């Protein structure tokens, strides 16, 4: 004999049944029924305690400091790389200057020849 409230299967079926609505008047069965804005209940947000606020603040601060450290190390590495490149460039320019073939032009011989020529004309 089943229990007074009915069998366990019947209780499960009753609790799991969903309220079924009929076909909408417009015939658009794929559209959902939306709740009216006046029926929506706005719940006030839970307020966090002072301790949790300070913990969040500390966590945020530590993250910021870690980010700054990473940024500083990256900038330092870039600066070192830049200095190395500048030194290489300078050395390359110096080596190019050393490798140039330069012919020295001596004016002394020309001036002496010109003076001799002038002396010959004047004499």
C-alpha positions as CSV (number, residue, x, y, z in Angstrom):
1,X,0.0,0.0,0.0
2,X,1.5,3.4,-1.0
3,X,2.2,6.1,1.6
4,X,-0.4,8.9,2.3
5,X,1.3,11.5,0.2
6,X,1.4,9.3,-2.9
7,X,4.3,7.3,-4.3
8,X,7.8,8.7,-4.6
9,X,7.6,8.7,-8.4
10,X,4.4,10.9,-8.2
11,X,6.1,13.3,-5.8
12,X,9.1,13.7,-8.1
13,X,6.9,14.3,-11.1
14,X,4.9,16.9,-9.3
15,X,8.0,18.7,-8.1
16,X,9.7,18.6,-11.5
17,X,6.7,19.8,-13.6
18,X,7.2,23.2,-15.2
19,X,4.3,25.5,-15.7
20,X,3.3,25.2,-19.3
21,X,1.9,28.2,-21.1
22,X,-0.2,28.0,-24.2
23,X,0.7,29.2,-27.7
24,X,1.2,33.0,-27.9
25,X,-1.5,34.9,-29.7
26,X,1.0,36.2,-32.3
27,X,1.9,32.7,-33.2
28,X,5.6,33.4,-32.7
29,X,6.4,30.5,-30.5
30,X,10.2,31.0,-30.7
31,X,10.0,34.4,-28.8
32,X,10.4,34.3,-25.1
33,X,8.1,36.0,-22.6
34,X,10.0,38.8,-21.0
35,X,9.2,40.1,-17.5
36,X,8.0,43.6,-17.2
37,X,10.4,46.1,-15.9
38,X,8.1,46.9,-13.0
39,X,8.1,43.3,-12.0
40,X,12.0,43.1,-11.8
41,X,13.2,43.5,-8.2
42,X,16.4,45.3,-7.8
43,X,18.6,43.9,-5.1
44,X,21.0,46.2,-3.3
45,X,24.6,45.1,-3.7
46,X,26.3,43.6,-0.7
47,X,28.6,45.9,1.0
48,X,32.1,44.7,1.6
49,X,33.8,45.3,4.9
50,X,36.7,47.6,5.5
51,X,39.1,44.7,5.9
52,X,38.2,43.2,2.5
53,X,38.5,46.6,0.9
54,X,42.0,47.1,2.4
55,X,43.0,43.5,1.3
56,X,41.9,44.2,-2.2
57,X,43.8,47.5,-2.1
58,X,47.0,45.8,-0.9
59,X,46.7,43.1,-3.6
60,X,46.2,45.7,-6.3
61,X,49.2,47.7,-5.0
62,X,51.4,44.6,-5.0
63,X,50.4,43.7,-8.6
64,X,51.2,47.3,-9.7
65,X,54.6,47.2,-8.0
66,X,55.3,43.8,-9.7
67,X,54.3,45.3,-13.1
68,X,56.5,48.3,-12.5
69,X,59.5,46.0,-11.7
70,X,58.9,44.1,-14.9
71,X,58.7,47.3,-16.9
72,X,61.9,48.6,-15.3
73,X,63.9,45.5,-16.0
74,X,62.6,45.5,-19.6
75,X,63.6,49.2,-20.1
76,X,67.0,48.5,-18.5
77,X,67.6,45.6,-20.9
78,X,66.6,47.8,-23.9
79,X,68.9,50.6,-22.7
80,X,71.9,48.2,-22.4
81,X,71.2,46.8,-25.9
82,X,71.0,50.4,-27.3
83,X,74.3,51.3,-25.7
84,X,76.0,48.2,-27.2
85,X,74.6,49.0,-30.6
86,X,75.9,52.6,-30.4
87,X,79.3,51.4,-29.4
88,X,79.4,48.9,-32.3
89,X,78.4,51.7,-34.7
90,X,81.1,54.0,-33.4
91,X,83.7,51.3,-33.7
92,X,82.6,50.5,-37.2
93,X,82.9,54.2,-38.2
94,X,86.4,54.5,-36.7
95,X,87.5,51.4,-38.6
96,X,86.0,52.8,-41.8
97,X,88.0,56.0,-41.3
98,X,91.2,54.0,-40.7
99,X,90.6,51.9,-43.8
100,X,90.2,55.0,-46.1
101,X,93.1,55.6,-48.4
102,X,94.1,59.3,-48.2
103,X,96.6,61.0,-50.4
104,X,98.3,63.9,-48.6
105,X,98.6,67.0,-50.6
106,X,101.7,69.0,-49.8
107,X,101.6,72.6,-50.6
108,X,105.2,73.4,-49.7
109,X,106.6,72.1,-53.1
110,X,104.0,74.1,-55.0
111,X,104.7,77.3,-53.1
112,X,108.4,76.9,-53.5
113,X,108.0,76.4,-57.2
114,X,105.7,79.4,-57.5
115,X,108.2,81.6,-55.6
116,X,111.1,80.4,-57.9
117,X,108.9,81.2,-60.9
118,X,108.2,84.7,-59.5
119,X,111.8,85.3,-58.8
120,X,112.8,84.3,-62.3
121,X,110.2,86.7,-63.8
122,X,111.2,89.6,-61.5
123,X,115.0,89.2,-62.1
